[in-house]
Amino acid sequence: MAREEKKNTRISILGCGWLGLPLAEKFIAEGFSVKGSTTSQEKIPVLAAGGISPFLIAAEKESIVGQMKEFLAGSDVLIIDIPPKLRSENKDDFTAKIKNLVPYIEKSGLAKVLFISSISVYAEDNSAVTETTLPKPATESGRQLLAAEKILQENFNFKTTVLRFGGLIGKDRHPVKHLAGKENLENPESPINMIHLEDCIGIILNIIEKDCFGEVFNAVAPFHPERSVFYTEKAMQMNLALPTFAFDKPSVGKWISGEKTEKVLGYSFIKPQL
């Protein structure tokens, strides 16, 4: 995509958080026009300082609060990057939030949607997983993400690409920090399926530049050591207390292939070894 084409491609990013903000900054650096949303008033000047047109928007299960119509007006692509938030006591109805977005997308005339999802839509059955594998989520988060995917994919007013990320690493975020010193962790022999923030951004940029919509992509680094090996090594590297693992039970997990992402997008991972 030429520089002039980028200037003419207008992107709205719903959710400028851990991934969305650096993604928006990358798009700005590449010459795209970007609108970004946040639920925090304090973050508005942060977005504006980065050259992002800021909007205060909250997707709630009853309605969308904020200037959603203006946020989507004139945009070519909507990137939806809002977390389900289903692990806390105050669990959200994430599917209802996505349903509430749809009429706004339809009325805007916007033709392309990129939905950030997760490999949690797949079952933990020790299988090798590709994009053709039938999703069978075992968690509430996975179930609602899959339902949200279908809501968007089945709407013929716009084309949706679903991007299913593995575990997220980068920018002071690493799951080993939560596992350090813990004992008898399950599934020591299951493979890891993770991806670095830089590759998350790189893959999204490739999807936009290659106009690759109406697709599903698994996005995980081509690096799948066993959990016990990976987390022990990372804890040692970070000088954290070593976790211990329970080897007395069979390990349950999955092996996610990101081969389609590499082949269809022609993408080479920046952080293949994590």
ChimeraX commands (.cxc) that place a marker at each C-alpha (Angstrom):
marker #1 position 0.00,0.00,0.00 radius 0.5
marker #1 position 1.50,3.32,-1.11 radius 0.5
marker #1 position 1.86,6.26,1.27 radius 0.5
marker #1 position -0.91,8.17,-0.51 radius 0.5
marker #1 position -3.26,5.18,-0.18 radius 0.5
marker #1 position -2.50,5.02,3.54 radius 0.5
marker #1 position -3.42,8.67,3.96 radius 0.5
marker #1 position -6.74,7.93,2.29 radius 0.5
marker #1 position -7.40,4.87,4.50 radius 0.5
marker #1 position -9.22,5.94,7.65 radius 0.5
marker #1 position -9.19,3.59,10.62 radius 0.5
marker #1 position -11.26,3.58,13.81 radius 0.5
marker #1 position -9.86,1.55,16.72 radius 0.5
marker #1 position -12.46,0.73,19.36 radius 0.5
marker #1 position -10.38,0.20,22.49 radius 0.5
marker #1 position -7.02,1.94,22.75 radius 0.5
marker #1 position -5.63,-0.15,25.58 radius 0.5
marker #1 position -2.57,-2.39,25.91 radius 0.5
marker #1 position -2.69,-3.33,22.22 radius 0.5
marker #1 position -4.92,-0.65,20.75 radius 0.5
marker #1 position -2.84,2.39,21.73 radius 0.5
marker #1 position 0.54,1.24,20.33 radius 0.5
marker #1 position -1.35,-0.09,17.30 radius 0.5
marker #1 position -2.89,3.34,16.71 radius 0.5
marker #1 position 0.52,4.98,17.13 radius 0.5
marker #1 position 1.99,2.58,14.56 radius 0.5
marker #1 position -0.76,3.38,12.08 radius 0.5
marker #1 position -0.14,7.11,12.57 radius 0.5
marker #1 position 3.59,6.59,11.97 radius 0.5
marker #1 position 2.74,4.69,8.78 radius 0.5
marker #1 position 0.63,7.56,7.45 radius 0.5
marker #1 position -2.89,6.36,8.20 radius 0.5
marker #1 position -5.68,8.55,9.56 radius 0.5
marker #1 position -6.78,7.13,12.94 radius 0.5
marker #1 position -9.65,7.62,15.37 radius 0.5
marker #1 position -9.28,5.92,18.73 radius 0.5
marker #1 position -11.64,5.28,21.62 radius 0.5
marker #1 position -11.09,5.01,25.35 radius 0.5
marker #1 position -13.36,4.64,28.37 radius 0.5
marker #1 position -11.09,6.92,30.42 radius 0.5
marker #1 position -11.36,10.73,30.32 radius 0.5
marker #1 position -7.74,10.93,31.53 radius 0.5
marker #1 position -6.57,9.08,28.41 radius 0.5
marker #1 position -8.11,11.52,25.93 radius 0.5
marker #1 position -5.08,13.88,25.94 radius 0.5
marker #1 position -2.75,10.87,25.62 radius 0.5
marker #1 position -4.47,9.83,22.40 radius 0.5
marker #1 position -4.56,13.39,21.09 radius 0.5
marker #1 position -0.85,13.86,21.80 radius 0.5
marker #1 position -0.13,10.84,19.58 radius 0.5
marker #1 position -2.01,12.31,16.64 radius 0.5
marker #1 position -5.04,10.06,17.23 radius 0.5
marker #1 position -8.51,11.63,17.04 radius 0.5
marker #1 position -9.84,10.72,20.52 radius 0.5
marker #1 position -13.34,9.62,21.47 radius 0.5
marker #1 position -14.77,8.75,24.88 radius 0.5
marker #1 position -16.87,5.64,24.22 radius 0.5
marker #1 position -18.05,2.78,26.42 radius 0.5
marker #1 position -19.64,-0.35,24.98 radius 0.5
marker #1 position -22.13,-1.57,27.59 radius 0.5
marker #1 position -24.63,-4.41,27.54 radius 0.5
marker #1 position -27.58,-1.98,27.47 radius 0.5
marker #1 position -26.22,0.51,24.94 radius 0.5
marker #1 position -23.19,2.28,23.50 radius 0.5
marker #1 position -22.31,5.37,25.53 radius 0.5
marker #1 position -20.56,8.16,23.62 radius 0.5
marker #1 position -20.27,9.53,20.10 radius 0.5
marker #1 position -20.24,6.22,18.25 radius 0.5
marker #1 position -21.80,7.67,15.11 radius 0.5
marker #1 position -19.10,10.32,14.85 radius 0.5
marker #1 position -16.41,7.78,15.74 radius 0.5
marker #1 position -17.30,5.65,12.71 radius 0.5
marker #1 position -18.19,8.46,10.30 radius 0.5
marker #1 position -15.93,8.45,7.25 radius 0.5
marker #1 position -13.90,5.46,8.38 radius 0.5
marker #1 position -12.95,2.61,6.06 radius 0.5
marker #1 position -11.98,0.04,8.70 radius 0.5
marker #1 position -13.18,-0.62,12.26 radius 0.5
marker #1 position -10.85,-2.56,14.56 radius 0.5
marker #1 position -12.70,-3.93,17.61 radius 0.5
marker #1 position -10.26,-4.52,20.45 radius 0.5
marker #1 position -12.27,-4.58,23.65 radius 0.5
marker #1 position -11.70,-7.37,26.21 radius 0.5
marker #1 position -14.59,-9.58,27.38 radius 0.5
marker #1 position -13.78,-8.96,31.09 radius 0.5
marker #1 position -15.40,-12.20,32.20 radius 0.5
marker #1 position -12.94,-13.30,34.88 radius 0.5
marker #1 position -13.98,-10.85,37.58 radius 0.5
marker #1 position -16.99,-11.09,39.91 radius 0.5
marker #1 position -18.84,-8.41,37.92 radius 0.5
marker #1 position -19.01,-10.35,34.67 radius 0.5
marker #1 position -20.02,-8.56,31.49 radius 0.5
marker #1 position -22.38,-9.65,28.75 radius 0.5
marker #1 position -19.77,-9.24,26.02 radius 0.5
marker #1 position -22.02,-10.65,23.30 radius 0.5
marker #1 position -24.65,-8.00,24.05 radius 0.5
marker #1 position -22.00,-5.28,23.65 radius 0.5
marker #1 position -21.12,-6.52,20.17 radius 0.5
marker #1 position -24.80,-6.72,19.24 radius 0.5
marker #1 position -25.17,-3.09,20.26 radius 0.5
marker #1 position -22.30,-2.11,17.96 radius 0.5
marker #1 position -23.79,-3.66,14.84 radius 0.5
marker #1 position -26.50,-1.05,14.05 radius 0.5
marker #1 position -23.89,1.71,14.27 radius 0.5
marker #1 position -21.59,-0.15,11.87 radius 0.5
marker #1 position -24.46,-0.75,9.44 radius 0.5
marker #1 position -25.59,2.88,9.45 radius 0.5
marker #1 position -22.04,4.18,9.00 radius 0.5
marker #1 position -21.65,2.41,5.68 radius 0.5
marker #1 position -18.28,1.11,6.85 radius 0.5
marker #1 position -17.35,-2.00,4.84 radius 0.5
marker #1 position -14.51,-3.67,6.78 radius 0.5
marker #1 position -14.25,-4.91,10.37 radius 0.5
marker #1 position -11.30,-6.54,12.13 radius 0.5
marker #1 position -12.33,-8.30,15.33 radius 0.5
marker #1 position -9.67,-9.18,17.89 radius 0.5
marker #1 position -10.55,-12.57,19.33 radius 0.5
marker #1 position -8.66,-15.36,21.10 radius 0.5
marker #1 position -7.59,-18.98,20.71 radius 0.5
marker #1 position -9.77,-19.64,23.78 radius 0.5
marker #1 position -12.54,-20.43,21.27 radius 0.5
marker #1 position -10.81,-23.78,20.64 radius 0.5
marker #1 position -11.10,-26.86,22.86 radius 0.5
marker #1 position -8.34,-28.08,25.16 radius 0.5
marker #1 position -8.23,-31.59,23.74 radius 0.5
marker #1 position -4.54,-32.05,22.89 radius 0.5
marker #1 position -5.23,-31.58,19.18 radius 0.5
marker #1 position -3.36,-29.65,16.51 radius 0.5
marker #1 position -5.50,-26.63,15.63 radius 0.5
marker #1 position -5.85,-24.71,12.37 radius 0.5
marker #1 position -8.45,-22.20,11.21 radius 0.5
marker #1 position -10.52,-25.10,9.84 radius 0.5
marker #1 position -10.79,-26.69,13.30 radius 0.5
marker #1 position -14.32,-26.47,14.71 radius 0.5
marker #1 position -14.23,-24.16,17.76 radius 0.5
marker #1 position -15.42,-25.76,21.00 radius 0.5
marker #1 position -14.81,-23.23,23.79 radius 0.5
marker #1 position -14.67,-24.54,27.34 radius 0.5
marker #1 position -14.70,-21.15,29.11 radius 0.5
marker #1 position -17.32,-18.42,29.33 radius 0.5
marker #1 position -14.87,-15.99,27.76 radius 0.5
marker #1 position -14.31,-18.35,24.82 radius 0.5
marker #1 position -18.04,-18.94,24.37 radius 0.5
marker #1 position -18.87,-15.24,24.29 radius 0.5
marker #1 position -15.97,-14.43,21.96 radius 0.5
marker #1 position -17.15,-17.13,19.54 radius 0.5
marker #1 position -20.71,-15.80,19.69 radius 0.5
marker #1 position -19.41,-12.28,19.02 radius 0.5
marker #1 position -17.38,-13.55,16.05 radius 0.5
marker #1 position -20.52,-15.09,14.53 radius 0.5
marker #1 position -22.60,-11.96,15.03 radius 0.5
marker #1 position -20.09,-9.98,12.98 radius 0.5
marker #1 position -19.26,-12.67,10.40 radius 0.5
marker #1 position -22.90,-13.38,9.61 radius 0.5
marker #1 position -23.70,-9.74,8.86 radius 0.5
marker #1 position -23.50,-9.13,5.12 radius 0.5
marker #1 position -23.44,-5.35,5.40 radius 0.5
marker #1 position -19.69,-5.49,6.07 radius 0.5
marker #1 position -16.83,-8.00,5.77 radius 0.5
marker #1 position -15.25,-9.19,9.01 radius 0.5
marker #1 position -11.85,-10.70,9.56 radius 0.5
marker #1 position -11.42,-12.51,12.88 radius 0.5
marker #1 position -7.94,-12.51,14.41 radius 0.5
marker #1 position -7.50,-15.10,17.17 radius 0.5
marker #1 position -4.49,-14.21,19.29 radius 0.5
marker #1 position -2.61,-16.58,21.57 radius 0.5
marker #1 position -1.33,-15.50,24.99 radius 0.5
marker #1 position -0.08,-11.92,24.86 radius 0.5
marker #1 position 3.48,-10.98,25.78 radius 0.5
marker #1 position 5.31,-7.66,25.73 radius 0.5
marker #1 position 5.44,-4.18,27.27 radius 0.5
marker #1 position 5.92,-5.44,30.84 radius 0.5
marker #1 position 3.29,-8.12,30.28 radius 0.5
marker #1 position 4.32,-11.74,30.75 radius 0.5
marker #1 position 2.25,-14.57,32.25 radius 0.5
marker #1 position 5.25,-15.94,34.16 radius 0.5
marker #1 position 4.93,-12.98,36.55 radius 0.5
marker #1 position 1.59,-14.41,37.73 radius 0.5
marker #1 position 2.97,-17.96,37.99 radius 0.5
marker #1 position 6.21,-17.19,39.80 radius 0.5
marker #1 position 6.56,-19.24,42.99 radius 0.5
marker #1 position 3.25,-21.06,42.51 radius 0.5
marker #1 position 3.12,-24.78,43.18 radius 0.5
marker #1 position 1.57,-27.81,41.49 radius 0.5
marker #1 position 0.62,-26.00,38.30 radius 0.5
marker #1 position -1.41,-28.15,35.93 radius 0.5
marker #1 position -0.66,-29.20,32.35 radius 0.5
marker #1 position 3.16,-29.06,32.50 radius 0.5
marker #1 position 3.57,-30.90,29.20 radius 0.5
marker #1 position 1.05,-28.93,27.14 radius 0.5
marker #1 position 2.53,-26.61,24.48 radius 0.5
marker #1 position 2.49,-22.84,24.83 radius 0.5
marker #1 position 0.71,-20.72,22.22 radius 0.5
marker #1 position 1.79,-17.11,22.59 radius 0.5
marker #1 position 2.51,-13.98,20.60 radius 0.5
marker #1 position 4.49,-10.79,21.20 radius 0.5
marker #1 position 2.89,-7.34,21.01 radius 0.5
marker #1 position 5.16,-6.37,18.09 radius 0.5
marker #1 position 3.82,-9.28,16.06 radius 0.5
marker #1 position 0.21,-8.48,17.01 radius 0.5
marker #1 position 0.72,-5.04,15.53 radius 0.5
marker #1 position 2.64,-6.36,12.52 radius 0.5
marker #1 position -0.06,-8.87,11.60 radius 0.5
marker #1 position -2.87,-6.31,11.91 radius 0.5
marker #1 position -0.93,-3.89,9.73 radius 0.5
marker #1 position -0.49,-6.62,7.09 radius 0.5
marker #1 position -4.21,-7.43,7.09 radius 0.5
marker #1 position -5.05,-3.77,6.46 radius 0.5
marker #1 position -2.37,-3.22,3.84 radius 0.5
marker #1 position -3.28,-6.40,1.94 radius 0.5
marker #1 position -7.02,-5.74,2.30 radius 0.5
marker #1 position -7.52,-9.24,3.67 radius 0.5
marker #1 position -11.11,-9.27,4.95 radius 0.5
marker #1 position -13.66,-12.03,5.29 radius 0.5
marker #1 position -10.99,-14.31,6.80 radius 0.5
marker #1 position -10.09,-16.04,10.07 radius 0.5
marker #1 position -6.47,-16.09,11.26 radius 0.5
marker #1 position -4.80,-17.77,14.21 radius 0.5
marker #1 position -1.98,-15.55,15.42 radius 0.5
marker #1 position 0.62,-17.34,17.55 radius 0.5
marker #1 position 4.39,-17.45,17.30 radius 0.5
marker #1 position 5.85,-20.64,15.74 radius 0.5
marker #1 position 7.27,-21.60,19.13 radius 0.5
marker #1 position 5.61,-24.30,21.25 radius 0.5
marker #1 position 7.81,-25.58,24.10 radius 0.5
marker #1 position 6.17,-27.35,27.02 radius 0.5
marker #1 position 4.69,-25.08,29.70 radius 0.5
marker #1 position 6.99,-26.33,32.44 radius 0.5
marker #1 position 10.12,-25.79,30.33 radius 0.5
marker #1 position 9.08,-22.36,29.07 radius 0.5
marker #1 position 7.96,-20.90,32.39 radius 0.5
marker #1 position 10.89,-22.30,34.34 radius 0.5
marker #1 position 13.36,-20.78,31.88 radius 0.5
marker #1 position 11.56,-17.42,31.87 radius 0.5
marker #1 position 11.38,-17.30,35.67 radius 0.5
marker #1 position 15.13,-17.93,35.82 radius 0.5
marker #1 position 15.81,-15.20,33.23 radius 0.5
marker #1 position 13.70,-12.70,35.17 radius 0.5
marker #1 position 15.08,-13.72,38.58 radius 0.5
marker #1 position 11.63,-14.77,39.76 radius 0.5
marker #1 position 10.72,-17.60,42.12 radius 0.5
marker #1 position 10.49,-20.81,40.13 radius 0.5
marker #1 position 7.03,-22.31,39.67 radius 0.5
marker #1 position 6.55,-26.03,40.23 radius 0.5
marker #1 position 4.37,-28.33,38.17 radius 0.5
marker #1 position 2.17,-31.34,38.84 radius 0.5
marker #1 position 3.29,-34.22,36.63 radius 0.5
marker #1 position 1.00,-36.77,38.28 radius 0.5
marker #1 position -1.93,-35.96,35.98 radius 0.5
marker #1 position -2.11,-36.07,32.17 radius 0.5
marker #1 position -1.55,-32.68,30.57 radius 0.5
marker #1 position -4.37,-31.13,28.55 radius 0.5
marker #1 position -3.87,-28.40,26.00 radius 0.5
marker #1 position -3.72,-27.64,22.28 radius 0.5
marker #1 position -1.15,-26.85,19.60 radius 0.5
marker #1 position -2.14,-23.81,17.55 radius 0.5
marker #1 position -0.84,-23.46,14.01 radius 0.5
marker #1 position -0.21,-19.94,12.70 radius 0.5
marker #1 position 0.85,-21.23,9.29 radius 0.5
marker #1 position -2.07,-19.60,7.45 radius 0.5
marker #1 position -1.11,-16.21,8.87 radius 0.5
marker #1 position 2.43,-16.62,7.58 radius 0.5
marker #1 position 1.42,-17.95,4.15 radius 0.5
marker #1 position -1.63,-15.85,3.26 radius 0.5
marker #1 position -0.23,-12.59,4.63 radius 0.5
marker #1 position 3.37,-13.39,3.75 radius 0.5
marker #1 position 4.18,-12.53,7.35 radius 0.5
marker #1 position 7.52,-13.20,9.06 radius 0.5
marker #1 position 7.44,-13.09,12.85 radius 0.5
marker #1 position 9.51,-10.38,14.53 radius 0.5
marker #1 position 9.65,-12.34,17.80 radius 0.5
marker #1 position 9.43,-16.01,16.73 radius 0.5
marker #1 position 11.15,-17.34,19.87 radius 0.5
marker #1 position 9.45,-15.10,22.45 radius 0.5
marker link #1:1,2 radius 0.2
marker link #1:2,3 radius 0.2
marker link #1:3,4 radius 0.2
marker link #1:4,5 radius 0.2
marker link #1:5,6 radius 0.2
marker link #1:6,7 radius 0.2
marker link #1:7,8 radius 0.2
marker link #1:8,9 radius 0.2
marker link #1:9,10 radius 0.2
marker link #1:10,11 radius 0.2
marker link #1:11,12 radius 0.2
marker link #1:12,13 radius 0.2
marker link #1:13,14 radius 0.2
marker link #1:14,15 radius 0.2
marker link #1:15,16 radius 0.2
marker link #1:16,17 radius 0.2
marker link #1:17,18 radius 0.2
marker link #1:18,19 radius 0.2
marker link #1:19,20 radius 0.2
marker link #1:20,21 radius 0.2
marker link #1:21,22 radius 0.2
marker link #1:22,23 radius 0.2
marker link #1:23,24 radius 0.2
marker link #1:24,25 radius 0.2
marker link #1:25,26 radius 0.2
marker link #1:26,27 radius 0.2
marker link #1:27,28 radius 0.2
marker link #1:28,29 radius 0.2
marker link #1:29,30 radius 0.2
marker link #1:30,31 radius 0.2
marker link #1:31,32 radius 0.2
marker link #1:32,33 radius 0.2
marker link #1:33,34 radius 0.2
marker link #1:34,35 radius 0.2
marker link #1:35,36 radius 0.2
marker link #1:36,37 radius 0.2
marker link #1:37,38 radius 0.2
marker link #1:38,39 radius 0.2
marker link #1:39,40 radius 0.2
marker link #1:40,41 radius 0.2
marker link #1:41,42 radius 0.2
marker link #1:42,43 radius 0.2
marker link #1:43,44 radius 0.2
marker link #1:44,45 radius 0.2
marker link #1:45,46 radius 0.2
marker link #1:46,47 radius 0.2
marker link #1:47,48 radius 0.2
marker link #1:48,49 radius 0.2
marker link #1:49,50 radius 0.2
marker link #1:50,51 radius 0.2
marker link #1:51,52 radius 0.2
marker link #1:52,53 radius 0.2
marker link #1:53,54 radius 0.2
marker link #1:54,55 radius 0.2
marker link #1:55,56 radius 0.2
marker link #1:56,57 radius 0.2
marker link #1:57,58 radius 0.2
marker link #1:58,59 radius 0.2
marker link #1:59,60 radius 0.2
marker link #1:60,61 radius 0.2
marker link #1:61,62 radius 0.2
marker link #1:62,63 radius 0.2
marker link #1:63,64 radius 0.2
marker link #1:64,65 radius 0.2
marker link #1:65,66 radius 0.2
marker link #1:66,67 radius 0.2
marker link #1:67,68 radius 0.2
marker link #1:68,69 radius 0.2
marker link #1:69,70 radius 0.2
marker link #1:70,71 radius 0.2
marker link #1:71,72 radius 0.2
marker link #1:72,73 radius 0.2
marker link #1:73,74 radius 0.2
marker link #1:74,75 radius 0.2
marker link #1:75,76 radius 0.2
marker link #1:76,77 radius 0.2
marker link #1:77,78 radius 0.2
marker link #1:78,79 radius 0.2
marker link #1:79,80 radius 0.2
marker link #1:80,81 radius 0.2
marker link #1:81,82 radius 0.2
marker link #1:82,83 radius 0.2
marker link #1:83,84 radius 0.2
marker link #1:84,85 radius 0.2
marker link #1:85,86 radius 0.2
marker link #1:86,87 radius 0.2
marker link #1:87,88 radius 0.2
marker link #1:88,89 radius 0.2
marker link #1:89,90 radius 0.2
marker link #1:90,91 radius 0.2
marker link #1:91,92 radius 0.2
marker link #1:92,93 radius 0.2
marker link #1:93,94 radius 0.2
marker link #1:94,95 radius 0.2
marker link #1:95,96 radius 0.2
marker link #1:96,97 radius 0.2
marker link #1:97,98 radius 0.2
marker link #1:98,99 radius 0.2
marker link #1:99,100 radius 0.2
marker link #1:100,101 radius 0.2
marker link #1:101,102 radius 0.2
marker link #1:102,103 radius 0.2
marker link #1:103,104 radius 0.2
marker link #1:104,105 radius 0.2
marker link #1:105,106 radius 0.2
marker link #1:106,107 radius 0.2
marker link #1:107,108 radius 0.2
marker link #1:108,109 radius 0.2
marker link #1:109,110 radius 0.2
marker link #1:110,111 radius 0.2
marker link #1:111,112 radius 0.2
marker link #1:112,113 radius 0.2
marker link #1:113,114 radius 0.2
marker link #1:114,115 radius 0.2
marker link #1:115,116 radius 0.2
marker link #1:116,117 radius 0.2
marker link #1:117,118 radius 0.2
marker link #1:118,119 radius 0.2
marker link #1:119,120 radius 0.2
marker link #1:120,121 radius 0.2
marker link #1:121,122 radius 0.2
marker link #1:122,123 radius 0.2
marker link #1:123,124 radius 0.2
marker link #1:124,125 radius 0.2
marker link #1:125,126 radius 0.2
marker link #1:126,127 radius 0.2
marker link #1:127,128 radius 0.2
marker link #1:128,129 radius 0.2
marker link #1:129,130 radius 0.2
marker link #1:130,131 radius 0.2
marker link #1:131,132 radius 0.2
marker link #1:132,133 radius 0.2
marker link #1:133,134 radius 0.2
marker link #1:134,135 radius 0.2
marker link #1:135,136 radius 0.2
marker link #1:136,137 radius 0.2
marker link #1:137,138 radius 0.2
marker link #1:138,139 radius 0.2
marker link #1:139,140 radius 0.2
marker link #1:140,141 radius 0.2
marker link #1:141,142 radius 0.2
marker link #1:142,143 radius 0.2
marker link #1:143,144 radius 0.2
marker link #1:144,145 radius 0.2
marker link #1:145,146 radius 0.2
marker link #1:146,147 radius 0.2
marker link #1:147,148 radius 0.2
marker link #1:148,149 radius 0.2
marker link #1:149,150 radius 0.2
marker link #1:150,151 radius 0.2
marker link #1:151,152 radius 0.2
marker link #1:152,153 radius 0.2
marker link #1:153,154 radius 0.2
marker link #1:154,155 radius 0.2
marker link #1:155,156 radius 0.2
marker link #1:156,157 radius 0.2
marker link #1:157,158 radius 0.2
marker link #1:158,159 radius 0.2
marker link #1:159,160 radius 0.2
marker link #1:160,161 radius 0.2
marker link #1:161,162 radius 0.2
marker link #1:162,163 radius 0.2
marker link #1:163,164 radius 0.2
marker link #1:164,165 radius 0.2
marker link #1:165,166 radius 0.2
marker link #1:166,167 radius 0.2
marker link #1:167,168 radius 0.2
marker link #1:168,169 radius 0.2
marker link #1:169,170 radius 0.2
marker link #1:170,171 radius 0.2
marker link #1:171,172 radius 0.2
marker link #1:172,173 radius 0.2
marker link #1:173,174 radius 0.2
marker link #1:174,175 radius 0.2
marker link #1:175,176 radius 0.2
marker link #1:176,177 radius 0.2
marker link #1:177,178 radius 0.2
marker link #1:178,179 radius 0.2
marker link #1:179,180 radius 0.2
marker link #1:180,181 radius 0.2
marker link #1:181,182 radius 0.2
marker link #1:182,183 radius 0.2
marker link #1:183,184 radius 0.2
marker link #1:184,185 radius 0.2
marker link #1:185,186 radius 0.2
marker link #1:186,187 radius 0.2
marker link #1:187,188 radius 0.2
marker link #1:188,189 radius 0.2
marker link #1:189,190 radius 0.2
marker link #1:190,191 radius 0.2
marker link #1:191,192 radius 0.2
marker link #1:192,193 radius 0.2
marker link #1:193,194 radius 0.2
marker link #1:194,195 radius 0.2
marker link #1:195,196 radius 0.2
marker link #1:196,197 radius 0.2
marker link #1:197,198 radius 0.2
marker link #1:198,199 radius 0.2
marker link #1:199,200 radius 0.2
marker link #1:200,201 radius 0.2
marker link #1:201,202 radius 0.2
marker link #1:202,203 radius 0.2
marker link #1:203,204 radius 0.2
marker link #1:204,205 radius 0.2
marker link #1:205,206 radius 0.2
marker link #1:206,207 radius 0.2
marker link #1:207,208 radius 0.2
marker link #1:208,209 radius 0.2
marker link #1:209,210 radius 0.2
marker link #1:210,211 radius 0.2
marker link #1:211,212 radius 0.2
marker link #1:212,213 radius 0.2
marker link #1:213,214 radius 0.2
marker link #1:214,215 radius 0.2
marker link #1:215,216 radius 0.2
marker link #1:216,217 radius 0.2
marker link #1:217,218 radius 0.2
marker link #1:218,219 radius 0.2
marker link #1:219,220 radius 0.2
marker link #1:220,221 radius 0.2
marker link #1:221,222 radius 0.2
marker link #1:222,223 radius 0.2
marker link #1:223,224 radius 0.2
marker link #1:224,225 radius 0.2
marker link #1:225,226 radius 0.2
marker link #1:226,227 radius 0.2
marker link #1:227,228 radius 0.2
marker link #1:228,229 radius 0.2
marker link #1:229,230 radius 0.2
marker link #1:230,231 radius 0.2
marker link #1:231,232 radius 0.2
marker link #1:232,233 radius 0.2
marker link #1:233,234 radius 0.2
marker link #1:234,235 radius 0.2
marker link #1:235,236 radius 0.2
marker link #1:236,237 radius 0.2
marker link #1:237,238 radius 0.2
marker link #1:238,239 radius 0.2
marker link #1:239,240 radius 0.2
marker link #1:240,241 radius 0.2
marker link #1:241,242 radius 0.2
marker link #1:242,243 radius 0.2
marker link #1:243,244 radius 0.2
marker link #1:244,245 radius 0.2
marker link #1:245,246 radius 0.2
marker link #1:246,247 radius 0.2
marker link #1:247,248 radius 0.2
marker link #1:248,249 radius 0.2
marker link #1:249,250 radius 0.2
marker link #1:250,251 radius 0.2
marker link #1:251,252 radius 0.2
marker link #1:252,253 radius 0.2
marker link #1:253,254 radius 0.2
marker link #1:254,255 radius 0.2
marker link #1:255,256 radius 0.2
marker link #1:256,257 radius 0.2
marker link #1:257,258 radius 0.2
marker link #1:258,259 radius 0.2
marker link #1:259,260 radius 0.2
marker link #1:260,261 radius 0.2
marker link #1:261,262 radius 0.2
marker link #1:262,263 radius 0.2
marker link #1:263,264 radius 0.2
marker link #1:264,265 radius 0.2
marker link #1:265,266 radius 0.2
marker link #1:266,267 radius 0.2
marker link #1:267,268 radius 0.2
marker link #1:268,269 radius 0.2
marker link #1:269,270 radius 0.2
marker link #1:270,271 radius 0.2
marker link #1:271,272 radius 0.2
marker link #1:272,273 radius 0.2
marker link #1:273,274 radius 0.2
view
